[in-house]
Structure formats: structure tokens, C-alpha cells
């Protein structure tokens, strides 16, 4: 494979990272500790519930479940899934 082809392929596949501000709002009336993750435009990405010693994230669009050990990793995984599969 020509070297310039690899460079062009690499350039076309790279994507500039963008920073967005998110809101993580604790739901006050929930039976278990629950947070909603919201992106600009007030669009809900999903919710995260405390489930014993881990966190259960559920996407708003498809209902996909993700389990994480920390709240921070649950937020990151929820945002990653949203960016890759639901945006």
C-alpha cells in the first residue's frame, strides 16, 4: 500500500474532539439515587441509577444498559455510547 494512501486514510478517519458542557441533575423524588445526563439544547442522553455497589446507565433513545463502578465512568460511558450510536 502506498505511504501517501495510509496518510490520507488516517487523515480522513481522524475527527477533531469537541468539548461540550453537560448537566448532571440528581432526581430528587426517585426511590434510588438517580441522575439525568443532559447535553446542550436540554436533550436527555440518559439516566444513571445507583445499583448496590455500581451504577446502571440507561440511554434515553434506545434504552441500552451500561454498568460502571463509578458515577464518573458511568457518565463517560453514557456520553461515549450516545456519541457513537445515538447522535
Phi and psi in radians as a Rosetta constraint file:
Dihedral C 1 N 2 CA 2 C 2 CIRCULARHARMONIC -1.105 0.35
Dihedral N 2 CA 2 C 2 N 3 CIRCULARHARMONIC 2.530 0.35
Dihedral C 2 N 3 CA 3 C 3 CIRCULARHARMONIC -1.046 0.35
Dihedral N 3 CA 3 C 3 N 4 CIRCULARHARMONIC -0.729 0.35
Dihedral C 3 N 4 CA 4 C 4 CIRCULARHARMONIC -1.149 0.35
Dihedral N 4 CA 4 C 4 N 5 CIRCULARHARMONIC -0.473 0.35
Dihedral C 4 N 5 CA 5 C 5 CIRCULARHARMONIC -1.156 0.35
Dihedral N 5 CA 5 C 5 N 6 CIRCULARHARMONIC -0.750 0.35
Dihedral C 5 N 6 CA 6 C 6 CIRCULARHARMONIC -1.101 0.35
Dihedral N 6 CA 6 C 6 N 7 CIRCULARHARMONIC -0.761 0.35
Dihedral C 6 N 7 CA 7 C 7 CIRCULARHARMONIC -1.082 0.35
Dihedral N 7 CA 7 C 7 N 8 CIRCULARHARMONIC -0.754 0.35
Dihedral C 7 N 8 CA 8 C 8 CIRCULARHARMONIC -1.151 0.35
Dihedral N 8 CA 8 C 8 N 9 CIRCULARHARMONIC -0.683 0.35
Dihedral C 8 N 9 CA 9 C 9 CIRCULARHARMONIC -1.111 0.35
Dihedral N 9 CA 9 C 9 N 10 CIRCULARHARMONIC -0.777 0.35
Dihedral C 9 N 10 CA 10 C 10 CIRCULARHARMONIC -1.087 0.35
Dihedral N 10 CA 10 C 10 N 11 CIRCULARHARMONIC -0.720 0.35
Dihedral C 10 N 11 CA 11 C 11 CIRCULARHARMONIC -1.140 0.35
Dihedral N 11 CA 11 C 11 N 12 CIRCULARHARMONIC -0.707 0.35
Dihedral C 11 N 12 CA 12 C 12 CIRCULARHARMONIC -1.294 0.35
Dihedral N 12 CA 12 C 12 N 13 CIRCULARHARMONIC -0.401 0.35
Dihedral C 12 N 13 CA 13 C 13 CIRCULARHARMONIC -1.580 0.35
Dihedral N 13 CA 13 C 13 N 14 CIRCULARHARMONIC -0.284 0.35
Dihedral C 13 N 14 CA 14 C 14 CIRCULARHARMONIC -1.358 0.35
Dihedral N 14 CA 14 C 14 N 15 CIRCULARHARMONIC 2.595 0.35
Dihedral C 14 N 15 CA 15 C 15 CIRCULARHARMONIC -2.347 0.35
Dihedral N 15 CA 15 C 15 N 16 CIRCULARHARMONIC 2.351 0.35
Dihedral C 15 N 16 CA 16 C 16 CIRCULARHARMONIC -1.200 0.35
Dihedral N 16 CA 16 C 16 N 17 CIRCULARHARMONIC 2.311 0.35
Dihedral C 16 N 17 CA 17 C 17 CIRCULARHARMONIC -1.284 0.35
Dihedral N 17 CA 17 C 17 N 18 CIRCULARHARMONIC 2.457 0.35
Dihedral C 17 N 18 CA 18 C 18 CIRCULARHARMONIC -2.140 0.35
Dihedral N 18 CA 18 C 18 N 19 CIRCULARHARMONIC 2.429 0.35
Dihedral C 18 N 19 CA 19 C 19 CIRCULARHARMONIC -1.590 0.35
Dihedral N 19 CA 19 C 19 N 20 CIRCULARHARMONIC 2.308 0.35
Dihedral C 19 N 20 CA 20 C 20 CIRCULARHARMONIC -2.222 0.35
Dihedral N 20 CA 20 C 20 N 21 CIRCULARHARMONIC 2.601 0.35
Dihedral C 20 N 21 CA 21 C 21 CIRCULARHARMONIC -1.571 0.35
Dihedral N 21 CA 21 C 21 N 22 CIRCULARHARMONIC 2.354 0.35
Dihedral C 21 N 22 CA 22 C 22 CIRCULARHARMONIC -2.079 0.35
Dihedral N 22 CA 22 C 22 N 23 CIRCULARHARMONIC 2.813 0.35
Dihedral C 22 N 23 CA 23 C 23 CIRCULARHARMONIC -1.999 0.35
Dihedral N 23 CA 23 C 23 N 24 CIRCULARHARMONIC 2.397 0.35
Dihedral C 23 N 24 CA 24 C 24 CIRCULARHARMONIC -2.111 0.35
Dihedral N 24 CA 24 C 24 N 25 CIRCULARHARMONIC 1.833 0.35
Dihedral C 24 N 25 CA 25 C 25 CIRCULARHARMONIC -1.847 0.35
Dihedral N 25 CA 25 C 25 N 26 CIRCULARHARMONIC 2.168 0.35
Dihedral C 25 N 26 CA 26 C 26 CIRCULARHARMONIC -1.303 0.35
Dihedral N 26 CA 26 C 26 N 27 CIRCULARHARMONIC 2.339 0.35
Dihedral C 26 N 27 CA 27 C 27 CIRCULARHARMONIC -1.525 0.35
Dihedral N 27 CA 27 C 27 N 28 CIRCULARHARMONIC 2.028 0.35
Dihedral C 27 N 28 CA 28 C 28 CIRCULARHARMONIC -1.277 0.35
Dihedral N 28 CA 28 C 28 N 29 CIRCULARHARMONIC -0.591 0.35
Dihedral C 28 N 29 CA 29 C 29 CIRCULARHARMONIC -1.674 0.35
Dihedral N 29 CA 29 C 29 N 30 CIRCULARHARMONIC 0.225 0.35
Dihedral C 29 N 30 CA 30 C 30 CIRCULARHARMONIC -1.417 0.35
Dihedral N 30 CA 30 C 30 N 31 CIRCULARHARMONIC 2.632 0.35
Dihedral C 30 N 31 CA 31 C 31 CIRCULARHARMONIC -1.302 0.35
Dihedral N 31 CA 31 C 31 N 32 CIRCULARHARMONIC -0.444 0.35
Dihedral C 31 N 32 CA 32 C 32 CIRCULARHARMONIC -2.153 0.35
Dihedral N 32 CA 32 C 32 N 33 CIRCULARHARMONIC 2.712 0.35
Dihedral C 32 N 33 CA 33 C 33 CIRCULARHARMONIC -0.959 0.35
Dihedral N 33 CA 33 C 33 N 34 CIRCULARHARMONIC 2.163 0.35
Dihedral C 33 N 34 CA 34 C 34 CIRCULARHARMONIC -2.409 0.35
Dihedral N 34 CA 34 C 34 N 35 CIRCULARHARMONIC 2.440 0.35
Dihedral C 34 N 35 CA 35 C 35 CIRCULARHARMONIC -2.248 0.35
Dihedral N 35 CA 35 C 35 N 36 CIRCULARHARMONIC 2.543 0.35
Dihedral C 35 N 36 CA 36 C 36 CIRCULARHARMONIC -1.926 0.35
Dihedral N 36 CA 36 C 36 N 37 CIRCULARHARMONIC 2.317 0.35
Dihedral C 36 N 37 CA 37 C 37 CIRCULARHARMONIC -1.765 0.35
Dihedral N 37 CA 37 C 37 N 38 CIRCULARHARMONIC 2.161 0.35
Dihedral C 37 N 38 CA 38 C 38 CIRCULARHARMONIC -2.180 0.35
Dihedral N 38 CA 38 C 38 N 39 CIRCULARHARMONIC 2.397 0.35
Dihedral C 38 N 39 CA 39 C 39 CIRCULARHARMONIC -1.819 0.35
Dihedral N 39 CA 39 C 39 N 40 CIRCULARHARMONIC 2.957 0.35
Dihedral C 39 N 40 CA 40 C 40 CIRCULARHARMONIC -0.890 0.35
Dihedral N 40 CA 40 C 40 N 41 CIRCULARHARMONIC 2.527 0.35
Dihedral C 40 N 41 CA 41 C 41 CIRCULARHARMONIC 1.572 0.35
Dihedral N 41 CA 41 C 41 N 42 CIRCULARHARMONIC 0.124 0.35
Dihedral C 41 N 42 CA 42 C 42 CIRCULARHARMONIC 1.030 0.35
Dihedral N 42 CA 42 C 42 N 43 CIRCULARHARMONIC 0.594 0.35
Dihedral C 42 N 43 CA 43 C 43 CIRCULARHARMONIC -1.606 0.35
Dihedral N 43 CA 43 C 43 N 44 CIRCULARHARMONIC 2.189 0.35
Dihedral C 43 N 44 CA 44 C 44 CIRCULARHARMONIC -1.343 0.35
Dihedral N 44 CA 44 C 44 N 45 CIRCULARHARMONIC 2.232 0.35
Dihedral C 44 N 45 CA 45 C 45 CIRCULARHARMONIC -1.512 0.35
Dihedral N 45 CA 45 C 45 N 46 CIRCULARHARMONIC -0.633 0.35
Dihedral C 45 N 46 CA 46 C 46 CIRCULARHARMONIC 2.921 0.35
Dihedral N 46 CA 46 C 46 N 47 CIRCULARHARMONIC -3.056 0.35
Dihedral C 46 N 47 CA 47 C 47 CIRCULARHARMONIC -2.128 0.35
Dihedral N 47 CA 47 C 47 N 48 CIRCULARHARMONIC 2.738 0.35
Dihedral C 47 N 48 CA 48 C 48 CIRCULARHARMONIC -2.245 0.35
Dihedral N 48 CA 48 C 48 N 49 CIRCULARHARMONIC 2.250 0.35
Dihedral C 48 N 49 CA 49 C 49 CIRCULARHARMONIC -2.059 0.35
Dihedral N 49 CA 49 C 49 N 50 CIRCULARHARMONIC 2.463 0.35
Dihedral C 49 N 50 CA 50 C 50 CIRCULARHARMONIC -1.300 0.35
Dihedral N 50 CA 50 C 50 N 51 CIRCULARHARMONIC 2.207 0.35
Dihedral C 50 N 51 CA 51 C 51 CIRCULARHARMONIC -2.239 0.35
Dihedral N 51 CA 51 C 51 N 52 CIRCULARHARMONIC 1.568 0.35
Dihedral C 51 N 52 CA 52 C 52 CIRCULARHARMONIC 1.007 0.35
Dihedral N 52 CA 52 C 52 N 53 CIRCULARHARMONIC -1.964 0.35
Dihedral C 52 N 53 CA 53 C 53 CIRCULARHARMONIC -1.748 0.35
Dihedral N 53 CA 53 C 53 N 54 CIRCULARHARMONIC 0.290 0.35
Dihedral C 53 N 54 CA 54 C 54 CIRCULARHARMONIC -2.477 0.35
Dihedral N 54 CA 54 C 54 N 55 CIRCULARHARMONIC 3.098 0.35
Dihedral C 54 N 55 CA 55 C 55 CIRCULARHARMONIC -2.092 0.35
Dihedral N 55 CA 55 C 55 N 56 CIRCULARHARMONIC 2.347 0.35
Dihedral C 55 N 56 CA 56 C 56 CIRCULARHARMONIC -1.918 0.35
Dihedral N 56 CA 56 C 56 N 57 CIRCULARHARMONIC 1.950 0.35
Dihedral C 56 N 57 CA 57 C 57 CIRCULARHARMONIC -1.721 0.35
Dihedral N 57 CA 57 C 57 N 58 CIRCULARHARMONIC 2.404 0.35
Dihedral C 57 N 58 CA 58 C 58 CIRCULARHARMONIC -2.253 0.35
Dihedral N 58 CA 58 C 58 N 59 CIRCULARHARMONIC 2.153 0.35
Dihedral C 58 N 59 CA 59 C 59 CIRCULARHARMONIC -1.238 0.35
Dihedral N 59 CA 59 C 59 N 60 CIRCULARHARMONIC 2.531 0.35
Dihedral C 59 N 60 CA 60 C 60 CIRCULARHARMONIC -1.250 0.35
Dihedral N 60 CA 60 C 60 N 61 CIRCULARHARMONIC -0.645 0.35
Dihedral C 60 N 61 CA 61 C 61 CIRCULARHARMONIC -1.356 0.35
Dihedral N 61 CA 61 C 61 N 62 CIRCULARHARMONIC -0.870 0.35
Dihedral C 61 N 62 CA 62 C 62 CIRCULARHARMONIC -1.920 0.35
Dihedral N 62 CA 62 C 62 N 63 CIRCULARHARMONIC -0.199 0.35
Dihedral C 62 N 63 CA 63 C 63 CIRCULARHARMONIC 1.348 0.35
Dihedral N 63 CA 63 C 63 N 64 CIRCULARHARMONIC 0.292 0.35
Dihedral C 63 N 64 CA 64 C 64 CIRCULARHARMONIC -1.136 0.35
Dihedral N 64 CA 64 C 64 N 65 CIRCULARHARMONIC 2.401 0.35
Dihedral C 64 N 65 CA 65 C 65 CIRCULARHARMONIC -1.775 0.35
Dihedral N 65 CA 65 C 65 N 66 CIRCULARHARMONIC 2.417 0.35
Dihedral C 65 N 66 CA 66 C 66 CIRCULARHARMONIC -2.346 0.35
Dihedral N 66 CA 66 C 66 N 67 CIRCULARHARMONIC 2.344 0.35
Dihedral C 66 N 67 CA 67 C 67 CIRCULARHARMONIC -1.964 0.35
Dihedral N 67 CA 67 C 67 N 68 CIRCULARHARMONIC 2.396 0.35
Dihedral C 67 N 68 CA 68 C 68 CIRCULARHARMONIC -2.413 0.35
Dihedral N 68 CA 68 C 68 N 69 CIRCULARHARMONIC 2.803 0.35
Dihedral C 68 N 69 CA 69 C 69 CIRCULARHARMONIC -1.465 0.35
Dihedral N 69 CA 69 C 69 N 70 CIRCULARHARMONIC -0.471 0.35
Dihedral C 69 N 70 CA 70 C 70 CIRCULARHARMONIC -2.233 0.35
Dihedral N 70 CA 70 C 70 N 71 CIRCULARHARMONIC 2.778 0.35
Dihedral C 70 N 71 CA 71 C 71 CIRCULARHARMONIC -1.113 0.35
Dihedral N 71 CA 71 C 71 N 72 CIRCULARHARMONIC -0.733 0.35
Dihedral C 71 N 72 CA 72 C 72 CIRCULARHARMONIC -1.059 0.35
Dihedral N 72 CA 72 C 72 N 73 CIRCULARHARMONIC -0.773 0.35
Dihedral C 72 N 73 CA 73 C 73 CIRCULARHARMONIC -1.207 0.35
Dihedral N 73 CA 73 C 73 N 74 CIRCULARHARMONIC -0.569 0.35
Dihedral C 73 N 74 CA 74 C 74 CIRCULARHARMONIC -1.123 0.35
Dihedral N 74 CA 74 C 74 N 75 CIRCULARHARMONIC -0.728 0.35
Dihedral C 74 N 75 CA 75 C 75 CIRCULARHARMONIC -1.086 0.35
Dihedral N 75 CA 75 C 75 N 76 CIRCULARHARMONIC -0.830 0.35
Dihedral C 75 N 76 CA 76 C 76 CIRCULARHARMONIC -1.087 0.35
Dihedral N 76 CA 76 C 76 N 77 CIRCULARHARMONIC -0.751 0.35
Dihedral C 76 N 77 CA 77 C 77 CIRCULARHARMONIC -1.197 0.35
Dihedral N 77 CA 77 C 77 N 78 CIRCULARHARMONIC -0.643 0.35
Dihedral C 77 N 78 CA 78 C 78 CIRCULARHARMONIC -1.107 0.35
Dihedral N 78 CA 78 C 78 N 79 CIRCULARHARMONIC -0.787 0.35
Dihedral C 78 N 79 CA 79 C 79 CIRCULARHARMONIC -1.149 0.35
Dihedral N 79 CA 79 C 79 N 80 CIRCULARHARMONIC -0.694 0.35
Dihedral C 79 N 80 CA 80 C 80 CIRCULARHARMONIC -1.095 0.35
Dihedral N 80 CA 80 C 80 N 81 CIRCULARHARMONIC -0.804 0.35
Dihedral C 80 N 81 CA 81 C 81 CIRCULARHARMONIC -1.086 0.35
Dihedral N 81 CA 81 C 81 N 82 CIRCULARHARMONIC -0.756 0.35
Dihedral C 81 N 82 CA 82 C 82 CIRCULARHARMONIC -1.044 0.35
Dihedral N 82 CA 82 C 82 N 83 CIRCULARHARMONIC -0.815 0.35
Dihedral C 82 N 83 CA 83 C 83 CIRCULARHARMONIC -1.103 0.35
Dihedral N 83 CA 83 C 83 N 84 CIRCULARHARMONIC -0.711 0.35
Dihedral C 83 N 84 CA 84 C 84 CIRCULARHARMONIC -1.409 0.35
Dihedral N 84 CA 84 C 84 N 85 CIRCULARHARMONIC -0.580 0.35
Dihedral C 84 N 85 CA 85 C 85 CIRCULARHARMONIC -2.121 0.35
Dihedral N 85 CA 85 C 85 N 86 CIRCULARHARMONIC -0.312 0.35
Dihedral C 85 N 86 CA 86 C 86 CIRCULARHARMONIC -2.209 0.35
Dihedral N 86 CA 86 C 86 N 87 CIRCULARHARMONIC -0.059 0.35
